[in-house]
Amino acid sequence: MERIGFLVFEGVEELDLVGPWEMATMWHTYADGPHCVTVAERSGPHACAKGLTLSAEYDFTTCPQLDALLIPGGFAAFDEMANETLVRFVAGCASDDRPVLSVCTGSFILHAAGLLEGRQATTHWKAIGRLRDAGVEVVEERYVRDGPIWSSAGVSAGIDLMLHFIAEVDGPEAAAIVQHNAEYYPQANVYGTQHLADGMPAYMNSLAKR
């Protein structure tokens, strides 16, 4: 694996992209992992959901060959799933069983590209019902792999998704190097009880038992 692309679009949720980007670029820096690039339908700056601006290095026509693609989410993903140019690019990145990963509602772009047919996936807890209604077999876990297609729950879950991806692709020692340099050792603090409300995913319900 030589190059991972990170999809950018207007209104993207910042941490959906930046969290996995941090893990992947540390993989490149400290463990000889692949090079990371940003790509969008239009190269240049894009306004994100919370006010940050991210710049796409490549557009779809100039993007070099990618060995994997990460698709972030946010509310804007529901608009982008109707963007035929973007959806076609995503589908093309999945050829030859190349890995495609989604964070949060990025799973809806996977679905629009036909990549979830017959596959399991997950998404942000707010959108689980909508993904099920679309005919996808939803697994209520923080991240899910089904063949070359990976998906994660909302926002921060993309960090865990990328670390697990690194462990699967390059071995647990590479993931350990990344985890250590990122000092990503989350404490098991669960505040309040909102994660136990009706309709929350199974992985959240299990937090109370730890």
C-alpha positions as CSV (number, residue, x, y, z in Angstrom):
1,M,0.0,0.0,0.0
2,E,1.5,3.3,-1.2
3,R,-1.2,5.9,-1.0
4,I,-4.4,6.6,0.9
5,G,-6.8,9.2,-0.2
6,F,-9.0,11.3,2.1
7,L,-12.2,12.6,0.5
8,V,-13.1,16.2,1.1
9,F,-16.4,18.0,0.3
10,E,-18.2,21.1,1.4
11,G,-19.7,20.7,4.9
12,V,-17.6,17.7,5.9
13,E,-17.4,16.9,9.6
14,E,-13.9,17.9,10.6
15,L,-12.9,15.1,13.0
16,D,-14.3,12.5,10.7
17,L,-11.4,13.3,8.4
18,V,-8.8,14.8,10.7
19,G,-8.9,12.0,13.3
20,P,-8.1,9.2,10.8
21,W,-5.7,11.5,8.9
22,E,-3.7,12.0,12.1
23,M,-3.4,8.2,12.6
24,A,-2.6,7.6,9.0
25,T,0.1,10.3,8.7
26,M,1.7,9.0,11.9
27,W,1.7,5.6,10.3
28,H,3.6,7.2,7.4
29,T,6.0,9.1,9.6
30,Y,6.8,6.5,12.2
31,A,6.1,3.1,10.7
32,D,6.8,3.5,7.0
33,G,3.1,3.6,6.2
34,P,1.6,4.9,2.9
35,H,1.5,8.5,1.8
36,C,-1.7,10.4,2.5
37,V,-3.4,12.8,0.1
38,T,-6.7,14.8,0.1
39,V,-9.0,14.7,-2.9
40,A,-12.2,16.4,-3.8
41,E,-14.4,17.0,-6.9
42,R,-12.7,20.4,-6.9
43,S,-9.2,20.9,-5.6
44,G,-8.5,23.8,-3.2
45,P,-10.3,25.0,0.0
46,H,-13.5,23.6,1.3
47,A,-15.5,24.9,4.3
48,C,-16.2,22.2,6.9
49,A,-19.2,21.8,9.2
50,K,-17.8,23.6,12.2
51,G,-15.9,26.4,10.5
52,L,-12.6,24.9,9.7
53,T,-11.4,25.1,6.1
54,L,-9.6,22.1,4.5
55,S,-7.8,22.1,1.2
56,A,-8.0,19.3,-1.2
57,E,-4.6,18.6,-2.9
58,Y,-6.1,16.9,-5.9
59,D,-9.4,16.8,-7.8
60,F,-10.9,13.6,-9.2
61,T,-9.2,14.0,-12.6
62,T,-5.7,14.7,-11.3
63,C,-5.7,12.3,-8.3
64,P,-3.0,9.6,-8.6
65,Q,-3.8,6.0,-8.1
66,L,-5.1,5.3,-4.6
67,D,-4.6,2.0,-2.7
68,A,-7.4,3.0,-0.2
69,L,-9.9,5.7,0.3
70,L,-11.4,7.2,3.4
71,I,-14.8,8.8,3.2
72,P,-15.8,11.1,6.1
73,G,-19.3,12.1,6.9
74,G,-21.4,14.9,8.5
75,F,-24.9,16.1,7.5
76,A,-23.4,17.1,4.1
77,A,-22.9,13.4,3.3
78,F,-26.6,13.2,2.6
79,D,-26.2,15.8,-0.1
80,E,-23.1,14.2,-1.5
81,M,-24.7,10.8,-1.9
82,A,-26.7,12.4,-4.7
83,N,-23.6,13.8,-6.3
84,E,-23.1,11.4,-9.3
85,T,-19.6,12.6,-10.0
86,L,-18.4,12.0,-6.4
87,V,-20.3,8.7,-6.1
88,R,-18.7,7.5,-9.4
89,F,-15.2,8.4,-8.1
90,V,-15.9,6.4,-4.9
91,A,-17.1,3.4,-6.8
92,G,-14.0,3.5,-9.0
93,C,-11.7,3.6,-6.0
94,A,-13.2,0.3,-4.8
95,S,-12.3,-1.6,-8.0
96,D,-9.9,-4.6,-7.6
97,D,-11.2,-4.9,-4.0
98,R,-9.2,-1.9,-2.8
99,P,-10.2,-0.9,0.7
100,V,-12.7,1.8,1.1
101,L,-13.4,3.2,4.6
102,S,-16.2,5.4,5.9
103,V,-16.7,7.4,9.1
104,C,-20.1,8.4,10.4
105,T,-22.6,9.1,7.7
106,G,-19.9,8.5,5.1
107,S,-21.5,5.1,5.0
108,F,-24.4,6.6,3.0
109,I,-22.0,7.5,0.3
110,L,-20.7,3.9,0.3
111,H,-24.3,2.8,-0.1
112,A,-25.0,5.2,-2.9
113,A,-21.9,3.8,-4.7
114,G,-23.3,0.3,-4.4
115,L,-20.6,-0.8,-2.0
116,L,-22.9,-2.0,0.8
117,E,-24.9,-4.4,-1.2
118,G,-24.9,-7.7,0.7
119,R,-22.5,-6.2,3.3
120,Q,-22.7,-5.2,6.9
121,A,-21.9,-1.7,8.0
122,T,-22.4,0.9,10.8
123,T,-22.9,4.6,11.0
124,H,-23.6,7.4,13.5
125,W,-26.2,6.4,16.1
126,K,-28.5,9.1,14.8
127,A,-28.6,7.6,11.3
128,I,-28.7,3.9,12.1
129,G,-32.4,3.7,11.4
130,R,-32.1,5.5,8.2
131,L,-29.3,3.2,7.0
132,R,-31.4,0.1,7.9
133,D,-34.4,1.6,6.1
134,A,-32.1,1.9,3.0
135,G,-31.7,-1.9,3.1
136,V,-28.3,-2.1,4.7
137,E,-27.5,-4.8,7.4
138,V,-26.4,-2.5,10.2
139,V,-24.1,-3.9,13.0
140,E,-24.2,-1.8,16.1
141,E,-20.5,-1.7,16.7
142,R,-17.9,1.1,16.8
143,Y,-16.4,-0.1,13.6
144,V,-17.2,-2.9,11.2
145,R,-15.2,-4.6,8.4
146,D,-16.9,-6.6,5.7
147,G,-14.3,-7.7,3.1
148,P,-12.6,-4.6,1.7
149,I,-15.3,-2.2,3.0
150,W,-14.9,-0.7,6.4
151,S,-17.2,1.6,8.3
152,S,-17.3,3.3,11.7
153,A,-19.8,5.0,14.0
154,G,-19.8,8.7,14.5
155,V,-17.0,11.3,14.5
156,S,-14.4,10.1,17.0
157,A,-14.9,6.5,15.9
158,G,-12.9,7.1,12.8
159,I,-9.7,7.2,14.9
160,D,-10.4,3.7,16.2
161,L,-11.3,2.6,12.7
162,M,-8.0,3.8,11.2
163,L,-5.9,2.2,14.0
164,H,-7.6,-1.1,13.5
165,F,-7.1,-0.8,9.7
166,I,-3.4,-0.2,10.3
167,A,-3.2,-3.3,12.5
168,E,-4.9,-5.4,9.9
169,V,-2.9,-4.1,6.9
170,D,0.5,-3.7,8.5
171,G,0.4,-5.7,11.7
172,P,-0.3,-4.8,15.4
173,E,3.2,-3.5,16.0
174,A,2.7,-0.8,13.4
175,A,-0.6,0.1,15.0
176,A,1.2,0.1,18.4
177,I,3.8,2.6,17.1
178,V,1.0,4.9,15.9
179,Q,-1.0,4.6,19.0
180,H,2.0,5.4,21.2
181,N,3.1,8.4,19.2
182,A,-0.4,9.7,19.1
183,E,-0.7,9.0,22.9
184,Y,-4.1,7.6,22.1
185,Y,-5.0,5.6,25.2
186,P,-8.5,6.7,25.9
187,Q,-9.6,6.4,29.5
188,A,-12.8,4.4,30.1
189,N,-14.7,7.4,31.5
190,V,-18.4,7.4,30.5
191,Y,-20.1,10.6,31.6
192,G,-23.8,10.6,32.5
193,T,-26.4,8.1,31.1
194,Q,-27.3,9.4,27.6
195,H,-25.6,6.3,26.1
196,L,-28.2,4.2,27.8
197,A,-31.2,6.0,26.3
198,D,-33.7,4.1,24.2
199,G,-32.5,3.5,20.7
200,M,-28.8,3.7,21.4
201,P,-26.5,1.2,19.6
202,A,-25.5,-2.0,21.3
203,Y,-21.9,-1.0,21.7
204,M,-22.9,2.0,23.8
205,N,-25.2,-0.1,26.0
206,S,-22.3,-2.4,26.8
207,L,-20.2,0.5,28.2
208,A,-22.2,0.4,31.4
209,K,-21.0,-3.1,32.0
210,R,-17.3,-2.4,31.9
